[in-house]
Amino acid sequence: MDLSGFIQGLPKAELHVHHVGSASPRIVQELAARHPGTVPTGDEELRAFYEFRDFAHFIEVYLAVVDLIRTPEDVRLLTYEVAREMAEGQNLRYVELTCTPYTVVRPHLDHRMSIEAYTEAIEDARVAAERDFGLVLRWIYDIPGEAGLPSADATLAYALDHGPDALVGFGLGGPEVGVPRPQFQPHFEAARAAGLKSVPHAGETTGPDTVWDALRVLGADRIGHGTTSVEDAALVAHLAETGVPLEVCPSSNVATRAVESLDQHPIGALRDAGVTITVNSDDPPMFATSLNREYGIAAELLGLDEAGVADLARSAVRASFAPVDVKARVLGEIDDYVSGARPARP
């Protein structure tokens, strides 16, 4: 079996992947047919739509897709179909899906959907996905940083007052430039006090100071991206010593111009320094990628063979917030797959 075939069949977990950002062209086209006029529906036009000029343009496109999510039925369709593609195409067993309910519920605009309806829709899809595909889903609610403190207040209320049973983390996404992390300290303190894990984006399009803020001020349990950590030797040493994992997304970093090219990506330097690395796809259809492809890229950049790739998969499971029994089961499936004791599910 070649390495790509090995990766295809390898049971995997993913920790940094966005709910709306996982909408494939097939799903986008189905949603656009329900709500015409927002995004192009032709294959070629949709491909051109996803060609990003920079991070700001990516946010613009992302929000255009968000605008297609208007009803609880849209949320349910998106969630269930994303889960189907993750399980059937990527052989994923466990996923922490980052949701941004503020951009869908829209309390600042037209109250298009209640948080209760949103929660019911994602939970209904989650239960169905585990039943139908054997995929365990957990939620991370993140603050859209560009929307400021009102969005943080609302997201915290969604998490604490209406949090679904499967909510495990509290995050911070969107642009980093002009969105200082310390302003969200009270929100993260409240979320952590309620038992949620802290998973802010940091060090993607800003420097190491953002990562330090995520660690020291927001109490980060994992760091979303964190690639610019490599610019600060003391920070790299701290990450290696504490074992705080980075959620690395190579193709995303290149697509949004956070990194110039894959051959300049710091994943190798971070790994060599002892930093815990997990590999993720971020917004895979928008970046013309998949978790399988990201594993292949990581294998090439890190010089990994099958055993090394399997270790990457194990790292994701261990860095996850999955229940102990789920971690043990998925790690056992990885071991069985590697040993050839039984085939992985297609």
C-alpha positions in Angstrom: 0.0 0.0 0.0 1.4 3.4 -0.9 1.3 6.2 1.8 -1.7 7.9 0.3 -3.7 4.7 0.5 -2.5 4.2 4.1 -3.6 7.7 5.0 -7.0 7.1 3.4 -7.7 4.1 5.5 -6.2 5.4 8.7 -8.8 6.1 11.5 -8.4 9.7 12.4 -9.5 12.5 14.7 -9.7 16.2 13.8 -9.5 19.1 16.2 -9.5 22.3 14.1 -12.2 22.3 11.5 -15.0 24.8 11.1 -18.7 24.0 10.8 -19.7 26.4 8.0 -16.2 26.2 6.5 -16.7 22.5 6.0 -19.5 23.0 3.5 -18.4 21.3 0.3 -19.5 22.6 -3.1 -22.2 20.0 -3.1 -23.6 21.3 0.2 -23.2 24.9 -0.8 -25.0 24.3 -4.0 -27.9 22.7 -2.2 -28.1 25.6 0.3 -27.8 28.1 -2.5 -30.7 26.5 -4.4 -32.8 27.1 -1.3 -31.6 30.8 -1.0 -30.6 31.9 -4.5 -28.5 35.0 -5.3 -26.0 34.9 -2.5 -23.2 32.8 -4.0 -22.6 31.3 -7.5 -23.9 27.8 -8.1 -22.0 26.7 -11.2 -18.9 24.5 -10.6 -16.5 26.9 -12.3 -18.0 30.0 -10.8 -17.9 28.4 -7.3 -14.2 27.4 -7.8 -13.3 31.0 -8.7 -15.4 32.2 -5.8 -13.0 30.2 -3.5 -9.8 31.8 -4.9 -8.7 34.0 -2.0 -6.7 37.1 -2.4 -5.8 37.4 1.3 -7.2 36.7 4.7 -9.7 39.6 4.6 -11.1 38.2 1.3 -11.3 34.7 2.9 -13.4 36.2 5.7 -15.7 37.9 3.1 -16.2 34.6 1.2 -16.8 32.7 4.5 -19.5 35.1 5.6 -21.2 34.8 2.2 -21.5 31.1 2.8 -22.7 31.8 6.4 -25.5 33.8 4.8 -26.9 30.6 3.3 -27.5 29.2 6.8 -30.9 30.8 7.5 -33.2 28.2 9.1 -32.8 25.3 11.5 -33.3 23.0 8.6 -30.3 24.5 6.9 -28.2 24.0 10.1 -29.3 20.4 10.3 -28.6 19.7 6.6 -25.1 21.3 6.8 -24.1 19.5 10.0 -25.4 16.0 8.9 -23.9 16.2 5.4 -20.5 17.5 6.7 -20.5 14.6 9.1 -21.2 12.2 6.2 -18.3 13.5 4.1 -16.0 13.4 7.1 -16.8 9.8 7.9 -17.2 8.4 4.4 -14.4 10.3 2.7 -11.9 10.9 5.4 -12.4 7.9 7.7 -12.8 10.2 10.7 -13.9 8.7 14.0 -13.9 11.8 16.2 -14.2 15.5 15.4 -14.3 18.7 17.4 -16.3 20.9 15.1 -15.9 24.7 15.7 -19.3 26.4 15.5 -19.9 30.2 15.4 -23.5 30.5 16.5 -23.4 34.3 16.7 -23.0 34.6 12.9 -26.0 32.3 12.3 -28.4 33.3 15.1 -27.6 36.9 14.3 -29.0 38.7 17.4 -27.4 41.9 16.0 -29.4 41.8 12.8 -32.8 40.1 12.3 -33.0 37.4 14.8 -33.3 34.9 12.0 -33.0 31.9 14.2 -33.2 31.3 18.0 -30.3 29.8 19.8 -32.6 27.1 21.0 -33.5 26.1 17.4 -29.8 26.2 16.4 -28.8 24.0 19.3 -31.6 21.5 18.6 -30.6 21.3 15.0 -26.9 20.6 15.6 -27.6 18.1 18.3 -30.2 16.3 16.2 -27.6 16.0 13.4 -24.9 14.9 15.8 -26.9 12.1 17.2 -27.9 11.0 13.7 -24.3 11.1 12.5 -23.1 8.9 15.3 -25.9 6.4 14.6 -25.5 6.4 10.8 -21.8 6.9 10.3 -20.1 6.0 13.6 -18.6 9.5 13.9 -18.5 11.1 17.3 -18.9 14.8 17.1 -18.2 17.4 19.8 -18.7 21.2 19.6 -16.4 24.2 20.2 -18.3 27.5 20.3 -16.1 30.3 19.1 -16.3 34.1 19.3 -16.1 35.8 15.9 -13.4 38.3 17.0 -14.2 40.8 14.3 -17.6 41.4 15.8 -16.1 42.5 19.1 -17.3 42.3 22.7 -21.1 42.0 21.9 -20.4 38.8 20.0 -18.3 37.5 22.9 -21.1 38.3 25.4 -23.6 36.5 23.2 -21.4 33.5 22.5 -20.7 33.0 26.2 -24.4 33.1 26.9 -25.0 30.6 24.2 -22.4 28.3 25.8 -23.4 28.7 29.4 -27.2 29.1 29.2 -28.0 27.1 26.1 -24.9 24.8 25.7 -25.6 21.5 24.0 -24.6 18.3 25.8 -21.7 17.8 23.4 -20.1 21.2 23.9 -16.5 20.8 25.1 -14.6 24.0 24.2 -14.7 27.8 23.9 -12.7 29.5 21.2 -11.9 32.7 19.4 -11.7 32.9 15.6 -11.8 35.5 12.8 -9.1 38.0 12.1 -6.2 38.4 14.6 -5.0 41.8 13.4 -6.8 44.6 15.3 -8.5 42.1 17.7 -6.4 41.9 20.9 -6.9 38.7 22.8 -6.9 40.2 26.4 -10.2 42.0 25.9 -11.8 38.5 26.0 -10.3 37.4 29.2 -13.5 37.6 31.3 -15.3 35.4 28.8 -12.7 32.8 28.7 -12.5 32.8 32.5 -16.2 32.2 32.8 -16.2 29.5 30.2 -13.3 27.7 31.8 -15.0 28.0 35.2 -17.9 26.2 33.6 -15.7 23.3 32.6 -15.1 24.2 28.9 -11.6 24.0 27.4 -9.9 27.1 26.0 -9.0 26.9 22.3 -8.4 30.3 20.8 -6.8 31.0 17.4 -3.5 32.8 17.8 -0.2 33.2 16.0 -1.8 32.7 12.5 -1.5 36.2 11.0 0.0 37.9 14.0 3.3 37.3 15.8 4.2 35.3 18.9 2.7 37.9 21.3 -0.7 36.7 20.3 0.2 33.2 21.3 1.6 34.4 24.6 -1.7 36.2 25.3 -3.7 33.1 24.4 -1.6 31.1 26.9 -1.2 33.6 29.8 -4.5 35.6 29.5 -7.0 33.2 28.0 -5.6 30.0 29.6 -5.3 28.1 26.3 -5.4 24.3 26.5 -4.6 24.2 22.7 -3.6 26.9 20.2 -5.4 27.2 16.9 -2.6 27.5 14.3 0.2 29.1 16.4 2.7 28.9 13.5 4.4 32.2 14.3 5.4 30.8 17.6 8.5 29.6 15.7 9.7 33.3 15.7 10.2 33.3 19.5 12.6 30.7 21.0 11.3 31.2 24.5 7.8 30.5 23.4 8.8 27.4 21.5 10.6 26.1 24.5 7.5 26.9 26.7 5.2 25.0 24.3 7.5 22.0 24.2 7.9 22.0 28.0 4.1 22.4 28.8 2.9 20.2 26.0 0.2 22.6 24.9 -0.6 21.3 21.4 -0.8 23.4 18.2 -3.6 22.8 15.7 -1.6 23.1 12.5 -3.4 23.6 9.2 -0.7 23.8 6.4 -2.9 24.4 3.3 -5.0 27.0 5.1 -1.9 28.9 6.1 -0.8 29.1 2.4 -4.3 29.9 1.1 -4.8 32.8 3.4 -1.2 34.0 2.8 -0.3 33.5 6.5 2.7 31.4 5.2 4.3 32.1 1.8 4.5 28.5 0.6 4.4 24.9 2.0 8.2 24.6 1.8 8.4 27.6 4.1 5.9 26.2 6.6 7.3 26.0 10.1 5.7 22.7 11.0 9.1 20.9 10.8 10.9 23.4 13.0 8.2 23.2 15.6 8.1 19.4 15.6 11.9 19.2 15.8 11.8 21.6 18.8 9.5 19.2 20.7 6.3 21.0 20.2 3.2 18.8 20.2 1.7 19.0 16.7 -1.7 18.0 15.4 -2.6 18.2 11.7 -6.0 19.7 10.6 -7.9 21.0 7.6 -9.5 24.2 9.0 -12.0 25.0 6.2 -11.2 22.2 3.8 -13.5 22.8 0.7 -12.6 26.5 0.8 -8.9 25.6 0.6 -9.4 22.8 -1.9 -8.1 20.3 0.6 -9.1 17.4 3.0 -7.7 16.0 6.1 -6.2 13.1 4.1 -4.4 15.7 1.9 -3.1 17.6 5.0 -1.7 14.3 6.4 0.0 13.7 3.0 1.5 17.2 3.1 2.6 16.8 6.7 4.2 13.5 5.8 6.2 15.1 3.1 7.2 18.1 5.1 8.2 16.0 8.1 9.6 13.1 6.3 7.2 10.6 7.8 6.6 6.9 6.9 3.5 5.0 7.8 4.5 4.7 11.5 5.1 8.4 11.7 1.7 9.2 10.1 0.0 6.9 12.5 1.8 8.7 15.4 0.3 12.0 14.0 -3.2 10.4 14.2 -2.5 9.3 17.8 -1.4 12.8 18.7 -4.7 14.2 17.6 -6.7 11.7 19.6 -4.5 12.3 22.7 -4.8 16.1 22.3 -8.6 15.9 21.9 -11.2 16.5 24.6 -12.9 13.2 23.8 -14.2 11.1 26.6 -11.7 8.6 27.9 -13.6 5.6 26.4 -13.8 7.3 23.0 -10.0 8.0 23.1 -9.2 4.4 24.0 -11.5 3.1 21.3 -10.0 5.3 18.5 -6.4 4.7 19.6 -7.2 1.0 19.5 -8.6 1.3 16.0 -5.4 3.1 14.9 -3.3 0.3 16.4 -5.4 -2.4 14.9 -5.2 -0.7 11.5 -1.4 -0.3 11.6 -0.9 -3.9 12.7 -3.3 -5.2 10.1 -5.4 -7.0 12.7 -8.6 -5.9 11.0 -9.5 -3.4 8.2 -10.7 0.0 9.1 -14.3 0.9 8.1 -14.5 2.5 4.6 
